[in-house]
Amino acid sequence: MQCNEQFTGYIKAVCGQIRWKKAHKKVANEIEDHLIDHMEALLASGLEEAAAVKGALEEMGDPIQVGKQFDAVYRPQKDKVLFACIIALMVIGVAIQLGMSLAIRSYANTFAEYAFFIPFGIAALAIAYFFDFSRLLKHSIVVYAVLFALEIAALFLMNNSRAITDFFMMQDSVGVMGNIILRISRGADAYIYFLFLLSIPVFAGVIHSQRMHGYKGLLLCLTLYFINVGLCFYSNDLAPVAHISIGYLVLLIVTICKDWFAVKKPRALLLVCMPILAMFVFVLTQTDQFFTGYDTIHNAVSKAKLFGPFVENLRGSSNYYMIMTDGHSDYLFSYIILQFGYIAGAVSVFALSIPVFRMFKSSCRPKSSIGFIISLASSLAVTSQMLLYVIRNIGIFGMRASFPLLGYGGVSYIVNMILIGIMLSSMRHDSVIAIDKYPSQSSQVRHLAD
Amino acid sequence: MEIDKSLLSGSTTMLVLNLLSQQDMYGYEMIETIGKISKEIFSFKAGTLYPLLHNLEEQGMIQSYEKNADHTRVRKYYTITPSGRKLLEEKKSEWTLFVKTMSGILEGGIEYAMQ
C-alpha cells in the first residue's frame, strides 16, 4: 500500500533526528500504530485513502521537530559518579598490587600478571556495557541451564585434573586446545566459584520470567537455588553457597515485596527466607572445616590493638607470617588491623566500601522491571564478595572471598568487570528495554476491572 | 473560538495525567478524548503528545504496557504511577491558584491588588 511507504518515510525522518539508535524501534512502533489508528478513523469518516493518509501525517506534525523532541528524551543513561567509583576502585587495585609487589619479596613478580588482565577486564566491561542483557535474559531458564552445564564441566575438570594432566603429558604435543584444557582443569575451582557468582544476574532473569506465576514460580526459583547448592556441596567448596544465598535471597525478598509473584507476602517470605537462611547459617558454621588455618587469622585479629601493631616481635610470629605470605591481598584488612590497629582497619574498610555501596545504590535506579532486577543482581554479586571479604578479614567467619578489583587473580578481575558491565548496561538500556507485558497487579485491578 | 496554543502548552502535562488518573489509555485515545471533552477547543498534535508521554515515562510519572487491541494488533497503553498522581495534585493546586489570581486581576483590576 502507498500509505505504508509514506508512513515509513515519515517515521524514518523522525528517527533520523534521534541519535540513540536503540530508541528507534520503540518510537517507530508507537508512531506507526498512531498513524494507522488515525488513518482508519479518517477512512471510517468517509475520506478517500490518499486523503486519510495525508490527514494522519499532517496531524502528526513536522517530523524533524517531532524527532528532535524525542531526541531530547532519549539519552543513554550515564551515572558519572558511578563511573568515577569504578575507576577509583580500579586505580586503588593497581596501587595496592604495585605496592605489594614492591614491598614484599614473595610478591615481586605478581604485578606483571595482575596488569596483564587489566585490558582484558576493561574489554569485558565494555562488551557487557554495550550488550543489552535484557535480550539474553528473556531466555533466562535456558541461560541458567547453560551456566549450570558449564559449572558441571568445570567440576569434572577439577575432579579429574590429575588424570587430564597425565593424559596430556603422555602426548607428543599438547596443542593450543590441550593447553587451554590443562590450564582450566588446574584452576577449575576458581572458575566454578565465579560461575556461581555469574549465576546471580541470570537467576534475576529467571525471577523476571516467573512474574505472576504465583507459588509455582517461587518453588521453581527455590529449586534452582538448591540445585546450585547441591553442586557446591559436591564440589566441596561452600564459599559460593554464601554468595548465592545472599544474592538469591535478597532478589526474592525484593520481588516478593514488589508483588511480582502475586502471592500473599508474609507466607511467601517465610517460604523463601527460612530454607535459604538456614542453609546460609549452616554454611557459616562449617567454615572452620572447609578453610583450614582460619583459627590463626581469627586469633591474631581478635588480639589486635586499637592503635599500633599487634605484637612487638611481629616478624617472628607465625600469624604474621601466614598473613604476609599466604595470599596477602586476601587478607588486606587483616594486615592493616595487625600492622596499624583497629581504627586504621575501620577507616580503610569504610573508604573502600564507599564506591561499592555507591554502585549498589545506583543499581536500584533502572525503571524497567528487568533492568532493575538485573542491575540489582549484578551489584549484589559484587557487594556480597566485599561483605564476606570484610567478615573474613575481621575474624568473624572464614569464607573464601576476594575484594572486587583489588585482589590478585585474573579470573576474579574479569568476572567482576563483567558484573559491573552488566549493571551499567542495565542502566544504559533502561529507557528502551521492551515494555512490560503486565502492569503491576494493583493497577490491573484499579484500571482494567472497570 | 480558537485558543492561543501557548496558553495550553504549560498545562499539557496536567491534562495528560488527569486523563490517566481516571483510566489507562493509549496515545490516539488520549487525543480523541481531549478533543471530545473540550468540545474541540483543545487539540493535541500527536507529535507533541508522544514525546511528552515518553518523557513522563522516563521521569516515572507514568508507565506503559502492551495489551491486545484485537486479534492482529497490540496497543501500548499508559497508566499513571503514584508519583504521577502526586505530581498531578501539585499541578492542580498550582492551576487553581493561577486561575484564582488571574480571575481576581481581570475582574477586580487594580483595586484587586490593593486588597
Interface residues (C-beta under 8 A of the other chain):
Chain A: V27 N29 E30 I31 D33 H34 D37 H38 A41 E59 M60 G61 D62 P63 Q65 V66 Q69 F70 A72 V73 Y74 K367 S431 I435 D436 K437 Y438 P439 S443 H447 L448 D450
Chain B: Q23 D24 Y26 G27 Y28 E32 K45 A46 G47 T48 Y50 P51 H54 N55 E57 E58 G60 Q63 S64 Y65 E66 R73 R75 K76 T79
